[in-house]
Amino acid sequence: MSGSASADDGGDGRTRFLIDLDDVSRDEIPDSVDVVHDISQIGVLAARGNPDAVPSASAVTADVTAYQDGPVEEHDEDSEGSGGPAWDSGAPTRTELQWDKRDQRLGHLTERPDNRRVVHDTTTGEATRVAVVDSGVYDGHPDLADAVNADLSANYTLDSWDFRPNGAGDHGTHVAGIIAGTNADGEGVLGTAPDTEIVAHRVFSALPGGGASTGDILAALADAADKGCDVANFSVGYTNYDVEENPDLLDVKAMYEDLAEYAHEQDMTIVNSTGNDAVDMTPEDTLSLPTEAEGIFGVSATGPIGYLWDDEQSSREVKSLKTLDEPTATPASYTNYGAGVDVSAAGGNYDTDLPEGYYYDLVFSTIVTDDGTDDPVAGYGWKAGTSMAAPQVAGAYALVRSLRPDASAEAVESLIKETARDGPGGETYHGAGHLDLRRLVREASKGRKGNGNNGKGNGK
């Protein structure tokens, strides 16, 4: 996270604010107040104009700005020096760069010397739907072209463009690849749930401001629940540790708690990144939102140190995860920890003082460059952050729902936590534990019920 809480004016000089309909009647709102979003699911209006025009001051809360939880480090595949160590056998393939998926034995990324089962032998997330509430998703990327439901995707900002990045950055595209990359033609990246369906809700704009409005976010998440999404990935948050100076954050926290309750009623979970400030969230004077809101599923980040550095390996795809300086479940140096962490997952780690190729310890996924409205360019690159950890869990959620379509949101959350494994640093850094896809899918496949898709899925 970066930045502090502030009122967002939407780029047009008119103040953005939130109205709690428990404290004022909708009929009392004057015409001079422009209602941007009617978030009736939780009794809130997102508005702009003069907040003093609302007849009840207690009904008004500042529309504070949220920021992307990362990346804390990034590197594009086409950047100078991306070749890494001088491999005798050639540069690593893109699938070989996915330590996060290899560690979980997710799929048949490359030929293996054994015939062990992988997670995707059981499920690939078919007949599920995942919302990515972020900076937009570029559905022109070959690994995402068949994953994004363009009809359900939408823009929640005040600009006039669609759900694609449109200059808002490739953060959401990277997140989407972690969840649902399809490894197009065997030359791309593989997501945790490549047969899930992505609904892209853009809440970041290329307009001045740099952040996302709370009102836009609440509307996007509530609509995701109404669109039948099984889980919403929200790699976004707020940083402020002095709540006394920013009491509006407590009102925002209550709104997220109402939203999480509503989402659960629709059998949807909101998965959130815990933040990248290396802060203990346990003390009462520390508030990390929305992770610490009741009902939000918080994910901290872990990652290796030393992946693919050894250019003397005779079989890097087998040995590379066995020769690490730090294992993949090691808490990342930047991750927030303590209260609010439900589980940990792969978000990437890094040490820039170490050899060329340090970025191999970041998470490799889909990106887009020149991401404006004209001629965006699909690509691949590395990012590290709790932003990259949350979608690992969102994808895992889709795998469970594909096996247990009738399971409640709370039941899926419980299963993810119950099957998580112990990690270095214990509960403080990992909550219930570190995500374990093999154990999770194995347990989820027991006593399966139902095979309907509830109208979801992309038919792949």
URPE-V996779 format. One record per residue. N is the residue number from 0. RES is the residue in one letter. NEAR is the number of other C-alpha atoms within 12 Angstrom. Layout:
# URPE-V996779
{{N	RES	NEAR} {N	RES	NEAR}}
This chain:
# URPE-V996779
{{0	M	35} {1	S	23} {2	G	24} {3	S	26} {4	A	34} {5	S	31} {6	A	32} {7	D	36} {8	D	34} {9	G	38} {10	G	22} {11	D	15} {12	G	14} {13	R	21} {14	T	30} {15	R	39} {16	F	42} {17	L	50} {18	I	48} {19	D	36} {20	L	29} {21	D	17} {22	D	21} {23	V	23} {24	S	18} {25	R	23} {26	D	11} {27	E	17} {28	I	31} {29	P	21} {30	D	15} {31	S	16} {32	V	28} {33	D	25} {34	V	30} {35	V	32} {36	H	33} {37	D	26} {38	I	31} {39	S	25} {40	Q	29} {41	I	32} {42	G	28} {43	V	39} {44	L	39} {45	A	45} {46	A	42} {47	R	39} {48	G	30} {49	N	26} {50	P	31} {51	D	22} {52	A	23} {53	V	33} {54	P	22} {55	S	21} {56	A	20} {57	S	19} {58	A	30} {59	V	35} {60	T	39} {61	A	37} {62	D	42} {63	V	41} {64	T	39} {65	A	42} {66	Y	41} {67	Q	41} {68	D	50} {69	G	45} {70	P	40} {71	V	35} {72	E	32} {73	E	33} {74	H	34} {75	D	29} {76	E	33} {77	D	18} {78	S	17} {79	E	11} {80	G	17} {81	S	24} {82	G	26} {83	G	30} {84	P	25} {85	A	20} {86	W	20} {87	D	15} {88	S	14} {89	G	15} {90	A	22} {91	P	31} {92	T	26} {93	R	32} {94	T	36} {95	E	37} {96	L	42} {97	Q	50} {98	W	49} {99	D	50} {100	K	47} {101	R	39} {102	D	34} {103	Q	34} {104	R	30} {105	L	41} {106	G	38} {107	H	30} {108	L	35} {109	T	30} {110	E	17} {111	R	19} {112	P	11} {113	D	10} {114	N	12} {115	R	15} {116	R	18} {117	V	27} {118	V	35} {119	H	33} {120	D	20} {121	T	27} {122	T	35} {123	T	38} {124	G	45} {125	E	39} {126	A	36} {127	T	49} {128	R	52} {129	V	58} {130	A	53} {131	V	59} {132	V	56} {133	D	53} {134	S	51} {135	G	49} {136	V	52} {137	Y	53} {138	D	41} {139	G	26} {140	H	36} {141	P	30} {142	D	38} {143	L	47} {144	A	29} {145	D	29} {146	A	47} {147	V	43} {148	N	32} {149	A	26} {150	D	17} {151	L	29} {152	S	36} {153	A	38} {154	N	36} {155	Y	39} {156	T	45} {157	L	34} {158	D	26} {159	S	16} {160	W	24} {161	D	32} {162	F	42} {163	R	48} {164	P	46} {165	N	36} {166	G	33} {167	A	39} {168	G	36} {169	D	45} {170	H	49} {171	G	52} {172	T	58} {173	H	54} {174	V	59} {175	A	60} {176	G	57} {177	I	54} {178	I	56} {179	A	54} {180	G	50} {181	T	39} {182	N	36} {183	A	24} {184	D	14} {185	G	20} {186	E	22} {187	G	35} {188	V	47} {189	L	48} {190	G	52} {191	T	53} {192	A	49} {193	P	46} {194	D	38} {195	T	48} {196	E	52} {197	I	59} {198	V	51} {199	A	46} {200	H	49} {201	R	50} {202	V	50} {203	F	49} {204	S	38} {205	A	30} {206	L	25} {207	P	19} {208	G	25} {209	G	27} {210	G	41} {211	A	49} {212	S	46} {213	T	51} {214	G	47} {215	D	45} {216	I	46} {217	L	50} {218	A	40} {219	A	46} {220	L	54} {221	A	43} {222	D	37} {223	A	42} {224	A	37} {225	D	28} {226	K	33} {227	G	33} {228	C	47} {229	D	53} {230	V	54} {231	A	55} {232	N	55} {233	F	56} {234	S	55} {235	V	52} {236	G	49} {237	Y	46} {238	T	36} {239	N	33} {240	Y	26} {241	D	19} {242	V	23} {243	E	14} {244	E	14} {245	N	25} {246	P	21} {247	D	30} {248	L	38} {249	L	30} {250	D	29} {251	V	42} {252	K	31} {253	A	27} {254	M	42} {255	Y	37} {256	E	28} {257	D	30} {258	L	40} {259	A	38} {260	E	28} {261	Y	30} {262	A	38} {263	H	35} {264	E	22} {265	Q	29} {266	D	31} {267	M	45} {268	T	50} {269	I	53} {270	V	55} {271	N	52} {272	S	56} {273	T	57} {274	G	53} {275	N	44} {276	D	33} {277	A	25} {278	V	30} {279	D	27} {280	M	33} {281	T	20} {282	P	16} {283	E	15} {284	D	17} {285	T	27} {286	L	38} {287	S	50} {288	L	49} {289	P	48} {290	T	44} {291	E	41} {292	A	35} {293	E	27} {294	G	33} {295	I	46} {296	F	50} {297	G	52} {298	V	56} {299	S	61} {300	A	58} {301	T	50} {302	G	48} {303	P	41} {304	I	37} {305	G	35} {306	Y	46} {307	L	41} {308	W	33} {309	D	30} {310	D	27} {311	E	17} {312	Q	21} {313	S	15} {314	S	23} {315	R	32} {316	E	32} {317	V	23} {318	K	24} {319	S	34} {320	L	35} {321	K	24} {322	T	23} {323	L	23} {324	D	24} {325	E	26} {326	P	27} {327	T	42} {328	A	42} {329	T	34} {330	P	44} {331	A	45} {332	S	31} {333	Y	34} {334	T	46} {335	N	45} {336	Y	42} {337	G	35} {338	A	34} {339	G	39} {340	V	46} {341	D	41} {342	V	52} {343	S	56} {344	A	59} {345	A	50} {346	G	57} {347	G	54} {348	N	47} {349	Y	40} {350	D	27} {351	T	19} {352	D	10} {353	L	17} {354	P	23} {355	E	25} {356	G	35} {357	Y	36} {358	Y	42} {359	Y	49} {360	D	48} {361	L	46} {362	V	57} {363	F	48} {364	S	53} {365	T	49} {366	I	45} {367	V	43} {368	T	31} {369	D	19} {370	D	31} {371	G	25} {372	T	23} {373	D	13} {374	D	16} {375	P	25} {376	V	26} {377	A	31} {378	G	33} {379	Y	42} {380	G	38} {381	W	47} {382	K	43} {383	A	47} {384	G	52} {385	T	56} {386	S	57} {387	M	59} {388	A	61} {389	A	56} {390	P	56} {391	Q	56} {392	V	55} {393	A	57} {394	G	53} {395	A	54} {396	Y	55} {397	A	52} {398	L	50} {399	V	50} {400	R	50} {401	S	42} {402	L	34} {403	R	36} {404	P	36} {405	D	26} {406	A	29} {407	S	23} {408	A	37} {409	E	28} {410	A	22} {411	V	38} {412	E	39} {413	S	24} {414	L	35} {415	I	44} {416	K	35} {417	E	25} {418	T	26} {419	A	33} {420	R	26} {421	D	25} {422	G	31} {423	P	23} {424	G	20} {425	G	22} {426	E	25} {427	T	29} {428	Y	40} {429	H	39} {430	G	35} {431	A	34} {432	G	35} {433	H	46} {434	L	46} {435	D	38} {436	L	45} {437	R	34} {438	R	28} {439	L	37} {440	V	43} {441	R	26} {442	E	26} {443	A	35} {444	S	25} {445	K	15} {446	G	14} {447	R	20} {448	K	16} {449	G	16} {450	N	17} {451	G	18} {452	N	25} {453	N	21} {454	G	17} {455	K	31} {456	G	32} {457	N	29} {458	G	19} {459	K	18}}
